[in-house]
Amino acid sequence: MQRRKRTVVHPDLQNLLNALRELENFLDHQGEPFWATNVRRCADRIEKSDAYGLQHYINLFGGMGSLNDLVLYRDGSWLTKENDRLAALRSKTWALASQLKREVDTCHVSSEAKPS
């Protein structure tokens, strides 16, 4: 029997990944495949330690037609409970992603500043 290697992930990164997967599943369940797919792609990249996934997720919040602008309706009616949940998930993932991005940027800058 072949054992699968288990990757150890930093707790901050794991928290972000868990929150992104929760947001992805929520969006998919709400009939928002475009946004669910975008969030999944970001999470997949982040899971592979690709910093572009983190930047791309943060970019989903910028400009018109962004993830921030998404409002959930069904049959012309505002979905209060679902929009509250969406807002909470967006807020949580944004906070985790921006904190992690600051840490990545700080590490990157400090490693460049070290003399050879």
C-alpha positions as CSV (number, residue, x, y, z in Angstrom):
1,M,0.0,0.0,0.0
2,Q,1.4,3.3,-1.0
3,R,1.3,6.1,1.6
4,R,0.3,9.6,0.5
5,K,2.6,12.3,1.5
6,R,0.9,14.8,3.8
7,T,1.9,18.4,3.2
8,V,2.3,20.5,6.3
9,V,0.7,23.9,5.8
10,H,1.2,27.0,8.0
11,P,-1.9,27.6,10.2
12,D,-2.6,31.0,8.6
13,L,-2.5,29.6,5.2
14,Q,-4.7,26.7,6.2
15,N,-7.3,29.1,7.7
16,L,-7.4,31.0,4.5
17,L,-7.8,27.9,2.4
18,N,-10.6,26.6,4.6
19,A,-12.4,30.0,4.4
20,L,-11.9,30.1,0.6
21,R,-13.3,26.5,0.2
22,E,-16.2,27.5,2.4
23,L,-16.9,30.6,0.2
24,E,-16.5,28.5,-3.0
25,N,-19.0,26.0,-1.8
26,F,-21.4,28.7,-0.7
27,L,-21.2,30.5,-4.0
28,D,-21.7,27.2,-5.9
29,H,-24.7,26.3,-3.8
30,Q,-26.2,29.8,-4.4
31,G,-26.0,29.3,-8.2
32,E,-22.9,31.5,-8.8
33,P,-20.6,29.2,-10.8
34,F,-18.5,32.1,-12.2
35,W,-17.5,33.3,-8.7
36,A,-17.2,29.8,-7.3
37,T,-14.8,28.9,-10.1
38,N,-12.7,32.0,-9.6
39,V,-12.4,31.4,-5.8
40,R,-11.6,27.7,-6.4
41,R,-8.8,28.6,-8.9
42,C,-7.3,31.0,-6.4
43,A,-7.5,28.5,-3.6
44,D,-6.0,25.8,-5.8
45,R,-3.0,28.1,-6.5
46,I,-2.6,29.1,-2.9
47,E,-2.7,25.5,-1.9
48,K,0.3,24.9,-4.2
49,S,2.2,27.8,-2.6
50,D,1.7,30.0,-5.6
51,A,1.5,33.6,-4.4
52,Y,-0.3,34.6,-7.6
53,G,-3.4,32.9,-6.2
54,L,-3.3,35.2,-3.2
55,Q,-2.9,38.3,-5.4
56,H,-5.6,37.1,-7.8
57,Y,-8.0,36.6,-5.0
58,I,-7.4,40.1,-3.6
59,N,-7.9,41.4,-7.2
60,L,-11.4,39.9,-7.3
61,F,-12.4,42.7,-5.0
62,G,-11.3,45.6,-7.3
63,G,-13.3,47.6,-9.8
64,M,-16.9,47.4,-11.1
65,G,-18.4,44.0,-11.3
66,S,-16.2,42.7,-8.6
67,L,-16.9,40.1,-5.9
68,N,-17.8,43.0,-3.7
69,D,-20.6,43.9,-6.0
70,L,-22.3,40.5,-5.9
71,V,-25.8,40.5,-4.4
72,L,-27.9,37.4,-4.2
73,Y,-31.5,37.4,-5.5
74,R,-34.0,34.7,-6.1
75,D,-37.1,35.3,-8.1
76,G,-36.6,39.1,-7.9
77,S,-36.3,39.0,-4.1
78,W,-33.3,40.0,-2.0
79,L,-32.0,37.0,0.0
80,T,-31.2,38.6,3.3
81,K,-29.9,35.6,5.2
82,E,-27.8,34.5,2.2
83,N,-26.4,38.0,1.6
84,D,-25.5,38.3,5.2
85,R,-23.6,35.0,5.0
86,L,-21.9,36.1,1.8
87,A,-20.8,39.4,3.4
88,A,-19.4,37.5,6.4
89,L,-17.5,35.1,4.1
90,R,-16.1,37.9,1.9
91,S,-15.0,39.8,5.0
92,K,-13.3,36.8,6.6
93,T,-11.5,35.8,3.4
94,W,-10.5,39.3,2.6
95,A,-9.0,39.8,6.1
96,L,-7.1,36.5,6.0
97,A,-5.9,37.1,2.5
98,S,-4.7,40.7,3.0
99,Q,-2.9,39.7,6.3
100,L,-1.2,36.9,4.5
101,K,-0.3,39.1,1.6
102,R,1.3,41.7,3.9
103,E,3.3,38.9,5.5
104,V,4.4,37.6,2.1
105,D,5.4,41.1,1.0
106,T,7.3,41.8,4.2
107,C,9.2,38.5,3.9
108,H,10.0,39.2,0.2
109,V,11.2,42.8,0.9
110,S,13.3,41.7,3.9
111,S,14.9,38.8,2.0
112,E,15.8,41.3,-0.9
113,A,17.3,43.7,1.6
114,K,19.8,41.2,3.0
115,P,23.4,41.8,1.8
116,S,25.1,39.0,0.0
